[in-house]
Amino acid sequence: MKVAFHTLGCKVNQYDSQAMLELFERAGYTAGSFDDVCDVYVINTCTVTGTGDKKSMQAIRRAQRKNPQAQIVVCGCMAQRDGQKLLSATGARLVLGTARRGEIVELLQQAVREDTRLCAVTDVRRAAFEPLLITRHEGRTRATLKIQEGCDRFCAYCIIPHVRGGIRSRAVAEVREEARRLSEAGYREIVLTGIHLTSYGRDLRNGTTLLSVIGAVHALPGVERIRLGSLEPVIATREFAASLAQLPKVCPQFHLALQSGCDTVLQRMRRRYDTAAFRESAAALRAAFPGCALTTDVMSGFPGETAEEHRQSLEFCREMAFSRMHVFPYSEREGTPAAAMPNPVPRALREERARELIALGREMAAAYGQSQVGSVRRVLFETCEDGKSAGYTMEYMRCECPGALMGETRDVLLTGYGQDTFTGNLI
């Protein structure tokens, strides 16, 4: 029996898919490509935007066309939100949400045995952390490790707290053990991720913080690098940044979620900071990690956004000089406060403003890349083909360089930059 996965959305979904794939493999299935004719197709959906919904449905239909006799499993955030509807609309054998993923094989086998179609979506509002495990991940050098689940921020535009539930943190000992297994399997870089990573430890009530779990992973001898997932600006105080700087394995690349560079828009979004606080957080990280890469997310066309508010957002982003900026137009999510807000921005104008932000993002990325040319950076090489090796700096900038072996970490003199990639020479 062959099983194939198609994963949409965030790194947390990628982790969940890998964990479920390994459950199938332990049950005797073999892994196939989503382009292959397989016996089971699992679509791990995303619903953070309308585009996520659309791509999820396209993937389901693609699997049905590839093999009409296959068993279709739909799981993830869109499934959590619309489980019964998806079961009716898609003909899936099994629909799971964002819980009970550890039971995916048993639930599918039950549905097949009973010749029924099963919706196993459950309420996640008070769910415990689901202990999924992985032994490998994408590539051979970097593995994502999920340490946190859920969110309770309820920003005005966001559906995620409704489909992922409240804050749940994984115990430090469990995180450390999985990181140890991954490092022993050859993974040199561990990416710590979660739905709202900044909230890690808040529910444990034992004094555990995000710094605690970072420190526990840092102490493992086989781990060379620790990369952090998305952070809220509120956590990046001078004290937090200074503590991180005492941990040399922490990569100097920080994703601070901005969403808008205009204070009045941030207020309508119900974000818990303003541009002054964001500026302080960025300054704290840059003081502790000179030359670090700051990346962010920015939304265009939030309800009521005026031309002046858009201009302010552009100018603030320019001031922050991000190394990379992920831009997306606002997408209505039914059930969120923003969906009922007055003065929606026309979709064409949202797209136009997004294009302006994307152009600025490219300009800032090029400026940051050029600023690194001539410096020496540590590169973890991930591929080696035809004598050309490629990998990433600790700032998560791609670098091509002849002569390195896959899996090696080497000092590289950066000699050029173009098309989002450095060229360099081994030191």
C-alpha positions, 0 to 999 in steps of 0.5 A: 500500500502506498501513501502520499501527502500534500501539505499546504501552509505553515511549518507546523503543518509540515511537521504534522504531515511528517509525523503522520507519514511516519505513522503510516510507514510504521503500519506498513505503508510505503511513501509515494509522491503526490504525482504517483498513483497511490492507494491513499492520499492525505491532504493537510489543508490550510485556511489562513486565507482564501487562497489556502482554501482554494489550493486545498480543494484543488489538491483534493480534486487532483488526488481524486483524478489521479486515482478515483479508487484511492482513499482520500484523507483530508486534515488540517485547519480547513478540515477543522473549520468545515469538516462535515461540509468537506466530507459531503463535498469531496467524497473523502473517506476520512476527515480529521481536523487539528487533533487526533492525528496520532490516530490517523491510520486506525481511523482510516482503517476503521472507515474502510473496514466499516465501509463508511465515510468518517468525520473525526473532527473534534473540539480543540478549544481545550485540547491537550498538546498532541504528542506527535513525533518525527525521526526525519524531515525535509532534506538531510541537514535541517529539521523542524521541531514543533514545540507549541500549538494553538493561539489565544490572541484573536487578532481581528482578521485571523481564523487560526485560534478557532481552528487550532485551539488555545495555547498548549506547550510541549514539555521541555524534556520531550522537546530535548529528547526529540531534538537529540534523536534528530541530531543523532540522525544527522540533522545539524539545524533544528527549527523550533516552531509553533502556531504562536511560538511567543506563548511557549510555556505560558500554560505550563505554570512552572516557570518554563519560558521560550528561553528555557526550551531554547537553552535545553536544545542548545545544550545538546552536543549534536545540534549546531544551529537553532533557528526560531519560527515566527515571533511576536514583537512583544517578546523581543525585549533587550533582556530577551535579545541579550539572553539569546546572544549568550547562546551561539547556536541561535541563528541571527535571523528573526521573523518578527510579525508586523502585519502593518506599519501603520498604528491605526491599522494595527489598532483595528487589527487588534495587534498588541503593539504599535510601530514604536514597540516594533521599532524597539524590538528590532533595535534590541535584536540588532544590538544583540546580533549585529548584522542579523536578518530581520524578516516579517509578514505584511498585509495589504488592504485591511478593511478601512485602510486609506491611501495615507495608511498604506503610505505609512506602512510602506515607509515604516517597512522601508525604515525597518530595512527587512532582509525579506518580507512576505506580503499578502493581500487581506482575505476575509475569513468568515467568523472573524471581526474584520469580515464585518468591518466597514469600508472594505478595500476593493480586491484590485486595490489590495492587490495593487498595494501588495505589489508595491510592498513586494517591490519594496521587499525585493529592494530591501532584500537586495540591499541586505544581500549586497551589504553582506558581500565581502564578509565571511559567513558560516554555511551549512551545505545541503546539496552538492551537484556537479561540483557545486555545493549550496547551503544557507548562512545562519542568516538564512541566505542561500549560498553557492560555493564549489568544493564543499561536501553535503552536510558540512558547515564551512566558513565562506567568503561571500564574493557576490550576490544576485537572484537571492543567492550568494556566491562564495569561496571556502576559507 
